[in-house]
Amino acid sequence: MPSWTQVLEELQGYKRVDALDFVRRKYLKEFSDSTGRNVIAYYSGWLQKPGSGNAELSDDDKNGFMATIHGLDRNKGLDLILHTPGGNIAATESLVDYLRKMFGNDIRAIIPQLAMSAGTMIACACDCIIMGKQSSIGPIDPQFNGIACHGVLSEFRHAIEEITKDPNSIPIWQVIISKYHPTFLGDCENAIRWSSEIVKGWLMSGMLRNDPGRESIAERIVSSLNNHEDTKTHSRHLPLDDAKILGLKIMSIEDDFNGEFQDRVLTIHHAYMHTFSNSTAIKIVENQNGIAVVAHLKG
């Protein structure tokens, strides 16, 4: 299957205005034909268009999934190819609920490169996660407007410790703490608890459902993914081996599948990366039949 450069050369060779769409959809169809399963690619262009503001997962994305799932033979299951920085927890919970109502537990998450934050949460809700040596998931610790909830709580605890030791530091800490809304601390605590609870529930009813120790394994996974002390930063990249150690059901795209499967997935990934680099597209939800909902940058 074509590499990054070969996909680009193929795109440049087509004398048609829809070359980007044509190439993506061709390889999605070939992948679906090879597996006998439905395929939906959920892709964000945040790497090519940083700071665009509308690259994250939102409630509007469900419209894309509704459009792409309509008419599919749901008995064939779903391979969900994920490349996303994450997004809103409520939208994520709603989307997972919808996907499970459509396909039950017959959903495989395929991560060619990055599925961070809420993307990791979605992957945890699937029957298994397929990753490669270049793939990463990330922590699920929630954020509000780019502010890590764990970081806020840690800062408050640090302030209390410092003020207890030295009351003269109160004016300094007042300036720092005053930037937070009075109810923000409680909101952060609730968001952390919420993300942990829903992911634990998805793990127990999904990929760990047949494991007799599913509750303890799910708790360990969630504790690790939602622990700011260990992960240090919300953008931490956790590769395949680390994901396996956590207890997640990870399949290696190199070891557990034939080379054709890996090549097809990476070719699809290259096609999406070229689309974001050479168009105004910022987010795409697309199935193997060419049905797509594409969000573009405004302006």
N, C-alpha and C positions, 0 to 999 in steps of 0.2 A: 504494500500500500504506500501511497505517496508520503514523503517527509514534508517538513515545514517548507523547505525551498521548492520542492516539487509541486506542492499545492499552490504556492505563489505563482510558479511558472504556468501551471494549468489555468489559473485565473487570468493571467495576462494573455493567454493564448485564445481565450474566448472572445469573439467579436459580438458580445451581447451585453445589454445594459444590466441584466439581472444575473451576471456571472457569479457574484458572491452568493446569492440565494441558490442558484442552480447547483453549485458545487457542494454547498452544505447539505442540501436536501438529497443529492445523489448519494453521498456517503452515509447519511442517516438511513436511507432506504436499503442500501447494501448491507449495513450492519443489522438491521431488523430482519432482512431476509436470511442472513447467516445464522441468527440465533432463534428465529421463529417467535420472537417476542416483540411486544410493542416497545417503542423507544420514544422518550421525550427528553429533549435537551433543554435544560434551564440554565441559561448563560447570562452573565453580567460582564460588561466591559469596563469595570472599575479600574483595572490595571492600565488600560489604554487611555482612559479618560478620568484620571484621579480628581476628586473634588467635584464631580458633576452633580452630586446631590440626589439623583434619582436612580442610582445603580443598585440600591439595596432592596431586599425583599420587602414587599408591602402587600396590603390587602388587594390592591389592584391586580397583582400577579395571579390571583385565583381565576380571574377572567381568562387569562391566557391558558391556564390548565383546563378550564371548562371547555374552551374552544378546541384544544388539541386532543382532549379525551373523547369528545363527542364523536360517535361513529366507530370507535375502536372496538375490536373484539376483546373484551376485558378478561376473557378466559385465558388469553395468552400472557397475562401478567404484564409487568412494566419494568423496563430498565430505565432508570432516571439518571441521566448524565448531569452532574452538578458542577457548576463553577460559579461561586458566589461569595461575596464578603459577608453575607448574613443580612440581618435586618430586624424588623419588628417581631417581638415574641408572640404577641396576640395573632398577628398575621400568620406566623409560622404554625402555631397551634391549630388554627383554622384550616390551613392548607393541608397539614398532615391528616387531620380528621377527614377531609374531603378525599384525599388520595386513598386512604384506607377503606373508605366506604366504596370507592370505585374498584379497588384491586385487592382488598383484604391485606394479607401479609405477603402476597406474591409481588413484592417490589424489591429490586436490587438497586442500591445506590452505586453509581460508578463515578469515581473522582479522578479525572485525568490530571488535575493540578491542585486546585484549592477549593475546599468547601469549608468556609470559616464560620464561626459563631452559630447563627441560625441555620447555616448550611450544614454544620456538624450535627445540629439537633435533628434536622430532617434525615440525615444519613443514619443516625441512631434509631430512627423510627422504622427503618427498612429491615428486610429479612437478613441482609448481609451487606457489607460494604466492600466494593472492589477497588483496590488502590494499586498504584505502581511505585517504583522507587522514587519517582518524581512527585508523588502525590502527598498532600498534607491535609489534615483536619485541624481544628483549633479549639481553644477553650470556649465554653458556653456561658462564661460569666457575663451577665447583662450589662448594658451601657445605656445611659440617658444622654442624648445629644453629644456622644463621643466621650462622656465621662464614665469611667468604670465604677460600677456600684461598689465593688469590693474596695476600690481605692478610696472612695468617699468614707466608707465605714472605718477603714484603716486610719485615715487622716483624723477622723473624730476621736478614735481611741488614742492616737498619738497626742492629740491636743489635750485630752484629759490627763494623760500621764505627765506631760510637760507642765501643765498648769498646777497639778498636784505637787510636783517637785519644786516649781518656782512660780508662785502667784504673780510675780512681776511680769511674766510672759503673757498675761491675759490680753493686753492691748494688741500684741502681735497676732495672737491666735484669733482675736475678734475680727481682724481684717481678713484673715484667711477664711474663717468659717462663715462670715457674713455673706459670702458669694452664693451660698446654698439657700434654697427656699426652706422655710421652717418644717415643711412636711417631707422634705427630700430624703432625709435619713430613713424614715419609715418606708418610703417608696422603694428605696434601694434594697432594704431588707426583704420586702415583699417580692421584688423582682428576682432576687437571688433564690428565694424559696420556690417561687413559681417555676422558674426554668429547671430547677432540680427535680421538682415533683413531676412535671410533665415528661421529661426525658426518662426518668426512672420508670414511669408507667409505660411509656412506649417500648422501652427495652424489655420489660417483663412480659408484655403482651405481644412482642414482636420477635426480635432475633434471639432472645433468651427464653422464649416461652416453653421450650422442651427441656430446659436445663433445671434439674432439681434444686440447684443452688442459685436460681435466678435472682432472688431478692438481694442476697448479699453481693452477688457480682454486679448487679445494677447499681447498688449503693456505692460500691467501690469505683465504678466507672464515673458516676455522676460526681462523686466527691473529688475525683482527680480532675475532671474537666471543668468543674466549677470552684476551683481552689486557686485563688489569686496568689497565695503564698508560694505555691509550687510553680505555676505557669508564668508568674512574674508580670506578664503583659497579655492583653487581650489579643494581640496580633501574633502570639507564639505559634509557630508551625510545628505540628506533631506529625512526624512521618509514619509510614506503615508499621514499622517495628514497634514504635511507641504505642500506636493504636492497638496493636495486638496484645501488648503487655497489660494494657488497661483491662482487657477482657472482652473487647468488642469482637464480633464475628467478622474478621477481615479475610478476604481472599486476595491473593497476590496475582496481579494481572500477568506477571512474568512466569510464576511457578504453577498456578492453578488453571491456566488456560493455554490454548495453543497460540503460537505467535501471530496468527491471523487476527485473533480477537484483539490483542494488544495493538497491532498495527491499525486496525479499523478505528478503535477508540481514539488513538493519537491523531490519526488523520482528520477525524471529525473535530477534535480539539483545535488543530491547526487551522481548519477552515473557519471556525468561529473567531479565533484570534485575528485572522486576516480580515474578517468582516468588521470587527470593532476598530481595527486600525485604518480601514479604508472606507468607512461610511460614518454616518451620524448615529448609527444604532448604539444604544446603551444597554439594552436588555432584550433577550429573545427567549420565548417559549415556543418550541417547535417539535412536531412529531415526524414520524417516518413517511407520512403521506403528504408532506409539504404544507400542512396546515400550521400556520405560525401567527403569533402575536408579537410584534416588534415595537419596542418603545424607542423613540429617537430623542436626541438632545433638542431642546427648544432654542429658538433664536436664529 
